[in-house]
């Protein structure tokens, strides 16, 4: 495997390590008993579709709302700013 960077990292006062020039924002970290640490980049992505179960729940909620089958109003006056 080709070495792309070689530098010494250290823990700061809050026990954090900084990765210089990191290409990803999120990493999966695996720490082994022998001291090795493996970082695998993670890219968080938005789901491209909504599951059929979620769509069915949304349809049921809208039909309940249209029929007037809703809960009573919630009193939020305790949370008002004074």
N, C-alpha and C positions, 0 to 999 in steps of 0.2 A: 504494500500500500504506500502511495506517495505521500510524503510529509508536506503539508501546505504551510503550516506555521509551527514555529518552535519557540516558545517563550515560557517564562516562569510566572505563574499566577500565585497570589497569596490571599489569605483571608483578611478581610478588614475587621474593624472593631465589632461589627454586627454579624460576623462569621459568614460573609458573602464573598463570592469570587466573581470577578468581572471577566467576561470573554471579550477580547479585543476584536473589533470588526465582525461581530456575530452577524450571520446572514439571516437568521430566523429569530423570531421573538420568543417562541416556546420550544422547550426541549424536554424530552422524556429522559430522566436520569436513572441510571442503574449503578449502585455502589456495591462493590464486592468486598468480601472479607480481607482480601489481599491488598486492598488499597486502590485497586483500579476503579475508575469511574468512566462509564460509557454514556455519552450524550447522543441522543438521536433527535434530529429536528422534527418538530411537529408543526403542521400548518392547520390552523383552525379554519373551517370553511362552513359556509351557510348551506344547509340542505337544499337540494335542487327541487325537491317535491315534498308535499305534505302527505302523510300516510292516510290510507283510506279510513282507518279507525278515527283519526283526528277529524277528517272531513265529516264523517258520520256524526261525531259528537257535536261539531259546529252546526250541522243541519238540524239536529235535535234541539239544540239550545235556541236557535232562531225560531223554529216552529213553536217551541214552548213560549217564547217571548211574544210571538204574534197572537197566540191563543190567550195571552194574559196570565199564563201559568208562571208567575214570578214570585220571588220572595218579597217580604215587606221591606220598606225602605230602611236603610241603615242610618242611625243618628250619628253624625260625625261632629256634632257641636262641641264635644269634649276636646277635639283636636284643633279648634280654631285658635288663631294667633291673637293674642291680646296686646 
